[in-house]
Amino acid sequence: ENDANEADVDEEKATIASNAYSLLMDWNYPPGLRSDGSYDGEQLNTWIEAVKKSCLETGHWEVASHQIGEVLYYAPMEEQGLWTDSVSEILNSKEDGEYRRGLRIRIFNSRGVHGDTGGKEEIELAEQWEGVASQAEAKGFVRLATTLRELGQSYRSDAKRYVVEDLHDLE
């Protein structure tokens, strides 16, 4: 947000930016995750506060909070498939909707390349994420639940589109 002139990017800065982008896209070890697989929510919160302070000063908070949401996809989940309460609280933040936007994008992209299954996989994904949304809502994480329900609805829309395309191909 604070960069006035992006035209002043030299080759060295472009390389640094490219490397940083690659690092962020491959980032799948969220702060607070311990080597034994347990999770330290307090460490995550401390880290986020430090990042937020720094990024608000430099004008990078929107993109940083989005990226935090993406990496929190990899945080440990409870047996039922919902993230731990400390992570869900962050993802449910009223002030930082970019967390949820980043999470949704990472969930969607985590599927990778896939073939046409006539909508079957999309329905399964919709049901999966709608189930997680119900768990989030039951724990009071309403904004997170809404995001996950919207994701489920987008999978349902994709399933319908694939069915219509398959019917059209039969004609």
C-alpha positions in Angstrom: 0.0 0.0 0.0 2.9 2.4 0.7 4.8 1.8 -2.6 4.4 5.0 -4.6 6.3 4.0 -7.8 6.4 0.4 -8.9 8.3 1.3 -12.0 11.5 1.7 -10.1 12.0 -2.1 -9.8 15.4 -3.3 -10.8 16.4 -6.8 -11.6 17.7 -7.5 -8.1 14.5 -6.4 -6.5 12.5 -8.5 -9.1 14.6 -11.6 -8.2 14.0 -11.0 -4.5 10.3 -10.6 -5.1 10.1 -13.7 -7.2 12.0 -15.8 -4.5 9.7 -14.4 -1.8 6.6 -15.3 -3.8 7.9 -18.8 -4.3 8.6 -19.2 -0.6 5.1 -18.0 0.3 3.4 -20.3 -2.2 5.3 -23.3 -0.8 4.8 -22.3 2.8 3.0 -25.1 4.6 4.4 -25.1 8.2 2.4 -22.5 10.2 4.0 -20.7 13.1 3.2 -22.5 16.4 3.4 -25.9 14.9 5.8 -28.0 16.9 8.0 -30.8 15.5 5.9 -33.4 17.4 2.8 -32.3 15.6 1.3 -30.4 18.6 0.3 -26.8 18.3 1.1 -23.7 20.4 -1.7 -21.2 19.8 0.0 -18.6 22.0 3.2 -18.7 19.8 1.0 -18.2 16.8 -0.8 -15.2 18.3 2.5 -13.6 19.4 3.9 -14.1 15.9 0.8 -12.7 14.2 0.9 -9.6 16.5 4.6 -9.0 15.5 3.9 -9.5 11.8 0.8 -7.2 12.0 2.8 -4.4 13.7 5.6 -4.6 11.1 3.2 -4.9 8.1 1.0 -2.1 9.2 4.1 0.2 9.2 5.1 -0.9 5.7 1.6 -1.2 4.2 1.7 -4.9 3.6 -0.9 -6.0 6.2 -3.7 -6.9 3.7 -1.5 -9.3 1.7 0.2 -10.6 4.9 -3.1 -11.5 6.6 -4.3 -13.2 3.4 -1.1 -15.3 3.4 -1.5 -16.1 7.1 -5.0 -17.4 6.2 -3.5 -19.6 3.5 -0.8 -21.1 5.8 -3.3 -21.8 8.6 -4.9 -24.3 6.3 -2.0 -26.5 7.3 -2.5 -26.1 11.1 -3.5 -29.2 12.9 -7.2 -30.1 12.9 -9.2 -31.8 15.6 -10.6 -35.3 14.9 -13.8 -33.9 13.4 -11.9 -31.9 10.8 -12.1 -28.4 12.3 -8.9 -26.5 13.2 -7.9 -26.1 16.8 -9.7 -23.4 18.7 -6.7 -21.1 18.7 -6.5 -21.3 14.9 -10.3 -21.1 14.4 -10.4 -18.0 16.5 -7.9 -16.3 14.2 -9.7 -17.5 11.1 -13.0 -16.2 12.6 -11.5 -12.7 13.2 -14.0 -9.9 12.7 -11.3 -7.4 11.8 -9.3 -9.5 9.3 -11.5 -11.1 6.7 -8.4 -11.7 4.6 -7.5 -14.6 6.8 -10.7 -16.4 5.6 -10.2 -15.3 2.0 -6.7 -16.8 2.1 -7.9 -20.0 3.7 -10.6 -20.4 1.1 -8.2 -20.0 -1.7 -5.7 -22.4 -0.2 -8.4 -25.0 0.3 -9.6 -24.6 -3.2 -6.0 -24.8 -4.6 -5.0 -27.7 -2.4 -7.1 -30.0 -4.6 -4.6 -29.6 -7.4 -5.2 -30.7 -11.0 -8.2 -33.0 -11.3 -10.3 -34.6 -14.0 -13.9 -34.5 -14.7 -15.9 -36.9 -12.4 -19.3 -35.7 -13.5 -19.5 -33.6 -10.3 -19.1 -36.6 -7.9 -15.9 -35.3 -6.3 -17.3 -31.8 -6.1 -20.3 -33.0 -4.2 -18.0 -34.9 -1.8 -15.9 -31.8 -1.2 -19.1 -29.7 -0.7 -20.3 -32.1 1.9 -16.9 -32.3 3.6 -16.6 -28.5 4.0 -20.2 -28.0 4.9 -19.7 -30.5 7.7 -16.7 -28.6 8.9 -18.8 -25.4 8.7 -21.4 -26.9 10.9 -18.7 -27.8 13.5 -17.3 -24.2 13.3 -20.8 -22.8 13.8 -21.5 -25.0 16.7 -18.4 -23.7 18.4 -19.4 -20.1 17.7 -17.0 -19.4 14.8 -19.8 -18.0 12.6 -17.7 -16.0 10.1 -15.5 -19.1 9.5 -18.6 -21.2 9.1 -20.0 -18.8 6.6 -16.8 -18.9 4.5 -16.7 -22.7 4.6 -20.4 -22.9 3.6 -19.7 -20.6 0.7 -16.9 -22.8 -0.4 -19.2 -25.8 -0.2 -21.7 -23.9 -2.3 -19.0 -23.2 -4.9 -18.2 -26.9 -5.2 -21.9 -27.6 -5.6 -22.1 -25.0 -8.4 -19.1 -26.7 -10.1 -20.8 -30.1 -9.8 -24.0 -28.7 -11.5 -21.9 -27.1 -14.2 -20.0 -30.4 -14.9 -23.3 -32.3 -15.1 -24.7 -29.8 -17.6 -21.5 -29.9 -19.6 -21.7 -33.7 -19.7 -25.3 -33.6 -20.8 -24.4 -31.1 -23.5 -21.6 -33.3 -24.7 -24.1 -36.2 -25.1 -26.2 -34.2 -27.6 
